[in-house]
């Protein structure tokens, strides 16, 4: 999964010339959050009861990475 995130981030910044990428993940799935953080994403907030899944509202974390942070990490 980490390799996929790296490819998507690189594509977003190099090909699409984006300045910011963001992602959400449900709190009950912390592994996804760890993958995002490992790839430079920073926690920005918590969206309480954002998603209704299987009849239950779920909290969602919001993470993002900026072009300048990514460039600092990859040495560009």
N, C-alpha and C positions, 0 to 999 in steps of 0.2 A: 504494500500500500504506500509506503514511504516513497518508493521510486515514482509512482504515479503522481503523487503530490509534487515532487520535484519537477517533473516534466510539465505539468499544468502551470506551475508558478513561472517557470522559465518561459513558456509560451506566452503567458499573459504579459510578462514584462518585456520580453524581447520582440515578439512578433506583433502583439496587439498594442504595445506601448502604453499599457495601463499603469497607473500610479499606485493603485491599491487593490488588493484582492481580499475577500473575506469568505468565511465559512461558518456554518452552524453545526453543532452536534448536540444530541440529547445528553443530558448529564448522566443518565444511567448507562451510557456507553463511554466511559472515560478513556478507553483505548484509542478511540478516534481523536480525542483531544490531545493525547500524548503524541500521536503521529503528526498532527498539525504543529504542535509546539516544537517538536524535533526538527521540523522544516522551517522554523523561523516565525511562525504565527504567534501573535501575542493576544492574550485574553483582553477583551474590551468590555464585555458585559454579560449580563444574565437576563434572558427573556423568560420571565416567569409564566408558566402555563401557556406557552406559545403554541404548542402542537397538541391536537387531540388525536391520540393513537389508541386504538383498541378500547375506546370508551373511557380513556383516562387522559387528563391533561398532563403534559410533560414539560419540564423546564428545559430550556435550550441555552447553551453557551454560544457567544459570538466571539470569534477570533479573526484577526486580520494581520496582513503583512504589507508593508509599504515598500515601494521600489527602492528607496534609499537604504532601508534595513537589509533588503535582499542583496543589493550591490555590495554593502559592507561585508556580508557573509561570504559572498562568492569571489570577492577580490576584484570586482570590476571598477 
